């Protein structure tokens, strides 16, 4: 196992970890969630946000042999270290689910909107399942699961169609970037080679990307995602 060479070195320090999150803390967390993270990243290329200093990161998409980075049982402990902070999936050409990125700086509005979007898709006839996922930062992803794999651009168009039918464009934008203070439903994760944070990964704030039960989201606080 790639046990940290400098286990007590602080890699993240912020309001959630005022005393600092150490390499050993990150490493222990990823050993604990190894099987869950492997299941989440199975068959996908990934991006790794690697800490080069305290609160400073570089993004790694290729390994030493210039191949794209993947996680599997064999190389998990080569890729995962005390400085491998955040893991993001790279969207394949085909997928069984799409991602709606709720983009707003207001955490309470984000929670209300997550419930609204969840209920819309949960009751839709073409949808198999829906999950609310806290991203480890300021907002949520809504994952919309379908019964089959489809081209990712088709999934994007299906999600856009359902949002448009519900007339959500009257209250929110559906664009690549948020404009002003209006909450934005970003669908840009649904593009081949686009990145999105992996469930069970940490964010660069050191908070867990985790599924939230719809009935618990109104009382959810970011501090609950600390490791």
C-alpha positions in Angstrom: 0.0 0.0 0.0 1.2 3.5 -0.8 1.2 4.7 2.8 2.0 8.4 3.0 5.7 9.3 3.3 4.7 12.4 5.3 1.5 11.3 7.0 1.2 14.4 9.2 1.6 17.0 6.4 -1.5 19.2 6.1 -3.0 19.2 2.6 -6.3 21.0 3.3 -7.1 23.7 5.8 -10.4 25.6 5.8 -13.5 26.3 7.9 -14.4 22.6 8.1 -10.9 21.6 9.1 -9.4 24.6 11.0 -6.6 22.4 12.4 -5.9 20.9 8.9 -6.6 17.7 7.1 -3.5 15.6 6.9 -2.2 13.1 4.3 -2.9 10.2 6.7 -6.5 11.4 7.1 -7.1 11.4 3.4 -5.3 8.0 3.0 -7.3 6.4 5.8 -10.6 7.6 4.3 -9.8 6.2 0.8 -8.8 2.9 2.3 -12.1 2.8 4.1 -14.2 3.5 1.0 -12.1 1.5 -1.4 -14.8 -0.9 -2.7 -17.4 1.8 -2.9 -15.2 4.1 -4.9 -14.0 1.3 -7.2 -17.6 0.4 -7.9 -18.4 4.1 -8.8 -15.4 4.5 -11.1 -15.7 1.0 -12.8 -15.1 1.3 -16.5 -14.5 5.0 -16.5 -11.4 7.2 -17.0 -10.9 9.6 -14.1 -9.3 12.9 -13.2 -7.4 13.2 -10.0 -7.1 16.5 -8.1 -3.6 16.1 -6.5 -2.4 18.3 -3.6 1.0 19.8 -4.4 0.8 22.1 -1.3 -1.7 23.1 1.3 -4.9 24.0 -0.6 -3.1 23.9 -3.9 -4.0 21.3 -6.5 -3.1 20.1 -10.0 -5.3 17.9 -12.2 -3.9 14.6 -13.4 -5.6 12.8 -16.3 -2.7 10.7 -17.5 -0.3 8.4 -15.6 3.5 8.0 -16.0 3.1 5.8 -19.1 0.9 8.5 -20.8 -2.2 6.3 -20.5 -5.5 7.6 -19.1 -6.0 7.1 -15.4 -8.3 4.4 -14.2 -9.0 2.8 -10.8 -9.0 -1.0 -10.4 -8.1 -3.5 -7.7 -4.5 -3.8 -9.1 -3.5 -0.2 -9.2 -5.7 1.4 -6.5 -2.9 1.8 -4.1 -0.6 3.3 -6.8 -3.2 6.0 -7.7 -4.6 6.7 -4.3 -2.3 8.5 -1.8 -2.5 11.0 1.0 -2.3 13.7 -1.7 -4.9 12.3 -4.1 -7.7 14.4 -2.8 -10.5 14.3 -5.3 -11.6 11.8 -8.0 -13.8 12.8 -10.9 -15.3 10.4 -13.4 -15.0 11.2 -17.1 -18.2 10.7 -19.0 -18.2 7.8 -21.6 -19.9 8.0 -25.0 -22.7 5.8 -23.6 -24.2 5.9 -20.2 -27.2 4.6 -18.2 -27.5 7.9 -16.3 -27.2 11.7 -16.8 -26.2 14.4 -14.3 -27.9 17.7 -13.5 -25.6 20.1 -11.8 -27.5 22.5 -9.6 -25.5 25.7 -9.8 -26.2 28.3 -7.1 -24.3 29.9 -4.2 -27.3 29.7 -1.9 -27.2 26.3 -0.1 -30.8 26.5 1.1 -32.1 27.3 -2.4 -29.9 24.4 -3.7 -31.7 22.0 -1.3 -35.1 23.2 -2.3 -34.3 22.9 -6.0 -32.8 19.4 -5.5 -36.1 18.2 -4.0 -38.1 19.8 -6.9 -35.9 18.2 -9.6 -35.8 14.9 -7.7 -39.7 14.8 -7.6 -40.0 15.8 -11.3 -37.8 12.9 -12.5 -38.8 10.3 -9.9 -42.3 10.4 -11.2 -41.4 10.4 -14.9 -42.3 7.2 -16.9 -38.9 6.9 -18.7 -36.8 7.2 -15.6 -35.7 4.1 -13.6 -34.2 5.9 -10.6 -33.1 9.3 -9.3 -30.4 10.1 -6.7 -29.6 13.4 -4.9 -25.8 13.6 -4.5 -24.1 16.3 -2.4 -20.9 17.3 -4.3 -18.8 18.2 -1.2 -18.9 21.9 -2.1 -21.9 24.3 -2.4 -24.5 22.3 -4.2 -25.9 19.0 -5.5 -26.0 16.8 -8.5 -29.1 15.0 -9.5 -28.4 11.7 -11.2 -31.2 10.5 -13.5 -31.0 6.8 -14.3 -32.6 5.2 -17.3 -33.4 1.5 -18.2 -30.8 1.2 -20.9 -27.5 2.7 -22.0 -27.8 5.6 -24.4 -25.5 7.9 -26.2 -24.7 10.6 -23.7 -25.9 13.4 -26.1 -29.2 11.6 -26.3 -29.4 11.5 -22.5 -28.7 15.2 -22.4 -31.5 15.9 -24.8 -34.0 13.7 -22.9 -33.2 15.5 -19.6 -33.5 18.9 -21.3 -36.9 17.8 -22.7 -38.3 16.8 -19.3 -37.0 20.1 -17.7 -38.6 22.1 -20.6 -41.9 20.3 -20.4 -42.1 21.2 -16.7 -41.5 24.8 -17.6 -38.6 25.2 -15.2 -37.0 27.6 -17.6 -39.5 30.2 -16.3 -37.7 30.3 -12.9 -34.2 28.9 -13.7 -31.7 29.0 -16.4 -30.4 25.9 -18.2 -27.1 27.0 -19.6 -23.4 26.1 -19.5 -22.7 28.9 -17.1 -24.7 30.6 -14.4 -25.8 34.2 -15.1 -26.1 36.4 -12.0 -28.0 35.1 -9.0 -30.5 32.9 -10.9 -30.0 29.2 -10.1 -28.8 27.3 -13.1 -29.4 23.7 -14.1 -26.2 22.9 -15.8 -26.3 19.9 -18.2 -22.7 20.2 -19.4 -21.7 17.0 -17.5 -23.6 15.1 -20.1 -21.0 15.5 -22.8 -18.4 12.9 -23.8 -15.2 13.4 -21.8 -16.8 15.9 -19.4 -15.8 15.4 -15.8 -18.0 15.1 -12.7 -17.1 14.3 -9.1 -17.3 10.6 -8.2 -19.6 9.4 -5.5 -17.6 8.6 -2.3 -14.8 11.0 -3.4 -13.7 13.9 -1.4 -14.0 17.4 -2.9 -11.0 19.7 -2.8 -12.6 21.1 0.4 -12.2 17.7 2.0 -15.9 17.0 2.3 -17.4 13.8 1.1 -19.4 13.5 -2.1 -22.4 11.5 -0.8 -25.9 10.4 -1.6 -28.6 12.2 0.4 -32.0 10.8 1.1 -34.7 13.1 -0.1 -36.5 13.1 3.2 -33.3 14.2 5.0 -32.0 16.9 2.7 -33.8 19.9 4.3 -31.8 19.2 7.5 -28.6 18.4 5.8 -25.5 20.5 6.7 -22.2 20.5 5.0 -20.5 19.6 8.3 -22.1 16.1 8.0 -19.8 15.4 5.1 -16.6 15.8 7.1 -14.4 12.7 7.4 
